[in-house]
Amino acid sequence: MNGLTNYVSCGVLWLGLAVKAPDLVRHRHDPYLRAICAVLCLAGLCFFLGAPPTIGAVNRLSGVPNLAAPLTYAAITAYGAASQVLIVRWRGGSGVRRVARRWIVAYAGVILGIAVAFTLGDAPVERRTDLDTYYARTPFIAEMIVLYLVAHLTAATVTMVSALGWARQVTGWLRAGLLVLGVGTLCNAGFSAAKLVAVSARWSGRDWAALDTNVSPAAAGLGALLTSVGILVPLTGPRLAERHRARRAYARLAPLERELDGVLTRRALRLPRPRWSVPHALLMWRQTSVQNALGYLDGTWDPLLYAETHEAALRATADPARAEATAWAAVITEAALRDGERGNGERGRAWPSPARSGSSGPVGAQGAAGAAAAAGGVTGVFGTTGSAATTGAAGAAGAEAPREAGLLPRLSGVPGAGPVDLVAVADALRGSALVADLRRRLRGADAANGVNGVNEVRPV
């Protein structure tokens, strides 16, 4: 055998160790991180020492036949203890140090027993792959084999029961990691159980060495892969999920940025797009661009258009949140188009939205309230200015990871409007028939009549 399975398993485990090594360097006194790194390091060491080429090299360099056996068994035992300490640290609670210390002391005693048994025993014939069954009836060597196998089976079983039992009490990434870890330790238990069965068969005169040479290495390799994944899932899963949410929110905000592209370009409100950036940085850049454009347009919103679009969308969808996003998409579309009509001239005052003749009730009252609020200098909806100097503040506001489903922080509304979700507004710009119809009417009215008559273009 060339030990390929062992070396691949070792590589997987030490790759996980490399992922966590920078955290350990920064937080070297964190017992939890130390336990994680110890498990990954010792598990990889077990496979490295157990590979036939490594066994041959250790025996040859030391001049002691089968010296690699107790070294490998000691590494396996230390790995079992580290697994228990990890579960204890992971779960926390009272008496963590005491319980962890007990496991360490107990398995240090097992390692000492392995060393003593090998010293007292006699194993002159080198066996690289089947030492456990070959020396199963040799005094002291047999005791050494049984000692490490029972210790490993005990640790794997307790770890499996603890992980799977705890998984029923938690949710999310931690639950997923514990389930994978539990299955991985079940495979590890299969490693030692298969060897014990093969050794027991040898005691009764049967030859079941295949369990020792074929089944147990396969179980150990699969267990190593699942164990490393189970340990890393709760650590890396939330980060990957945040990156995915940031990437998704960045993509969903694209229609809103495109709608405001003219404002951003004419008024020089967009910073250069960062290159080779992580999703969160790109999201911050797009969010800052949108905020700058909306801040520049602040005060130009048409409250009457908002109210009527909201009413029409609510009738069509019966969804208040979706109606609100659609209404915001409408007023942003109108404000962006009007800014384009003004061209490169100075920004005008907020346009009052004259109430349509005969309007009454909530719509007319809301339009009058909005106009009065605009005239009185009420703080605008997005609370930012259009200056490029605000990029730092806006970026800082967007530096936090996006919330559920990649949503940006909700912002305060204009008079008569509730809080606005920019991602939902972008979705409305992309998919709302009301907004598409409004955009078509506005552009058609502009082409036929110029700016005049824009406030008469309303949702049907």
Secondary structure, DSSP 8 states (H G I E B T S, - for coil): ---HHHHHHHHHHHHHHHHHHHHHHHTTT-HHHHHHHHHHHHHHHHHHHHSHHHHHHHHHHH-STTTHHHHHHHHHHHHHHHHHHHHHHHH--TTHHHHHHHHHHHHHHHHHHHHHHHHHS---S--SS-HHHHTTTSTTHHHHHHHHHHHHHHHHHHHHHHHHHHHTT--HHHHHHHHHHHHHHHHHHHHHHHHHHHHHHHHTT---HHIIIIIHHHHHHHHHHHHHHHHHHHHHHHHHHHHHHHHHHHHHTHHHHHHTHHHHHHTT------SS--HHHHHHHHHHHHHHHHHHTTT---HHHHHHHHHHHHHHH--HHHHHHHHHHHHHHHHHHHHHHHTTS-----------TT--HHHHHHHHHHHHHHHTT---SS---SSGGGHHHHHHHT-S--BGGGB---B---TT---B-HHHHHHHHHH-HHHHHHHHHHHHHHHHHTTTTGGG----
